[in-house]
Amino acid sequence: MPEILNIGENIRAFRRSLGITQEKLAEESGLSVNFISRLERTSDQNVSIKTLNKIANAMQISTAQLVEDSQRDRETSLSVNQLIYQLKSMDPQQADKAAYAILQLIDAIKDTR
């Protein structure tokens, strides 16, 4: 079972990997910039699951990812989450075309193994 680590560090890591500013995260989550900043800087924050859900939803990741302590999984999922975030930000038809192209690329890579 994964250990819980400094949630603020995870939030900062995901936010940065997605290229989201604290201001944008605050806007998308309905929280204040000051709260986001304090949460990322302080290791002893007492955060409700409701607040974590708001933050995770704003970054389009699962709440569980914010509390897991798996560096390898976090590094892998950061790229995947960035891709998902970008796809969700696109027009649905463009996102579908991009997803199809990515799936074709994945199939091509598998074939070369």
Backbone torsions as a table, in degrees:
resi	resn	phi	psi	omega
1	MET	NA	131.7	-178.1
2	PRO	-66.0	146.7	177.2
3	GLU	-84.8	152.9	175.3
4	ILE	-85.8	134.7	178.0
5	LEU	-120.6	-166.7	178.6
6	ASN	-63.4	107.2	-177.1
7	ILE	-62.6	-36.0	179.0
8	GLY	-59.2	-38.3	177.5
9	GLU	-64.2	-40.7	178.1
10	ASN	-65.3	-43.2	179.1
11	ILE	-59.5	-46.6	179.4
12	ARG	-61.1	-44.4	-178.4
13	ALA	-62.8	-46.7	178.6
14	PHE	-65.0	-44.7	-178.5
15	ARG	-59.1	-47.1	-179.6
16	ARG	-65.7	-40.3	-179.1
17	SER	-65.2	-27.7	178.9
18	LEU	-88.5	-5.0	-179.9
19	GLY	71.2	29.7	-178.9
20	ILE	-101.2	133.4	175.8
21	THR	-78.9	163.2	174.5
22	GLN	-60.2	-36.8	180.0
23	GLU	-63.1	-44.8	179.7
24	LYS	-65.8	-41.5	178.1
25	LEU	-63.0	-42.3	178.5
26	ALA	-61.5	-45.7	-179.5
27	GLU	-61.7	-47.0	-177.3
28	GLU	-69.5	-30.4	-176.8
29	SER	-93.8	-13.5	-177.5
30	GLY	78.7	16.9	178.6
31	LEU	-106.7	168.3	179.9
32	SER	-84.9	153.3	175.9
33	VAL	-60.8	-40.5	179.2
34	ASN	-59.2	-42.2	179.6
35	PHE	-65.3	-46.3	179.1
36	ILE	-59.2	-46.2	-179.6
37	SER	-60.9	-46.5	-179.4
38	ARG	-64.1	-41.4	179.9
39	LEU	-61.7	-42.3	-179.9
40	GLU	-70.2	-29.7	-176.4
41	ARG	-88.6	-25.2	-170.6
42	THR	-109.7	130.3	-177.5
43	SER	-84.7	-13.6	-175.3
44	ASP	-108.0	30.6	178.2
45	GLN	-71.8	137.5	174.1
46	ASN	-99.7	105.3	-172.2
47	VAL	-115.4	134.2	179.0
48	SER	-77.5	157.4	177.6
49	ILE	-64.6	-31.9	177.7
50	LYS	-61.5	-43.3	178.9
51	THR	-66.8	-42.6	177.8
52	LEU	-62.1	-38.4	177.2
53	ASN	-62.1	-41.9	178.7
54	LYS	-61.1	-44.2	-179.1
55	ILE	-66.6	-46.5	179.8
56	ALA	-62.0	-44.6	179.2
57	ASN	-62.0	-39.3	179.2
58	ALA	-63.3	-33.7	179.4
59	MET	-93.7	-0.6	179.0
60	GLN	58.1	44.8	174.7
61	ILE	-129.0	172.6	178.8
62	SER	-83.8	151.0	177.3
63	THR	-61.8	-36.0	179.7
64	ALA	-58.0	-35.1	-179.6
65	GLN	-64.7	-26.7	180.0
66	LEU	-73.8	-20.9	-175.6
67	VAL	-112.3	0.7	179.5
68	GLU	-84.7	146.6	178.1
69	ASP	-115.3	70.8	177.4
70	SER	-132.5	96.5	-176.5
71	GLN	-56.7	-44.2	-179.0
72	ARG	-63.4	-47.5	179.0
73	ASP	-63.3	-38.8	-179.2
74	ARG	-65.0	-43.7	-179.6
75	GLU	-64.4	-42.7	178.5
76	THR	-65.5	-46.8	-174.7
77	SER	-72.4	-21.1	178.7
78	LEU	-60.8	-45.8	178.9
79	SER	-66.7	-42.0	179.0
80	VAL	-64.0	-44.2	179.7
81	ASN	-66.4	-35.4	177.3
82	GLN	-64.0	-41.5	177.5
83	LEU	-62.2	-47.2	179.8
84	ILE	-62.1	-43.2	179.7
85	TYR	-59.5	-44.7	179.8
86	GLN	-64.6	-42.1	179.6
87	LEU	-64.1	-41.0	179.5
88	LYS	-68.6	-23.5	-179.6
89	SER	-81.7	-13.1	-175.9
90	MET	-87.8	164.3	169.5
91	ASP	-58.0	138.0	-175.9
92	PRO	-53.6	-39.2	-179.9
93	GLN	-69.2	-40.7	177.3
94	GLN	-65.4	-41.2	179.8
95	ALA	-62.2	-40.6	179.1
96	ASP	-64.1	-42.0	177.5
97	LYS	-64.2	-43.5	179.7
98	ALA	-64.7	-43.2	179.6
99	ALA	-62.5	-41.0	178.1
100	TYR	-61.6	-44.2	179.3
101	ALA	-63.6	-40.2	179.2
102	ILE	-65.2	-42.3	178.5
103	LEU	-63.2	-37.9	176.4
104	GLN	-64.3	-41.9	177.5
105	LEU	-61.7	-42.8	178.4
106	ILE	-61.3	-44.6	178.0
107	ASP	-61.0	-40.4	178.8
108	ALA	-64.0	-40.5	179.1
109	ILE	-65.8	-40.6	179.2
110	LYS	-62.7	-38.2	-178.6
111	ASP	-67.3	-24.4	-178.5
112	THR	-84.9	-5.7	-179.2
113	ARG	-76.1	NA	NA
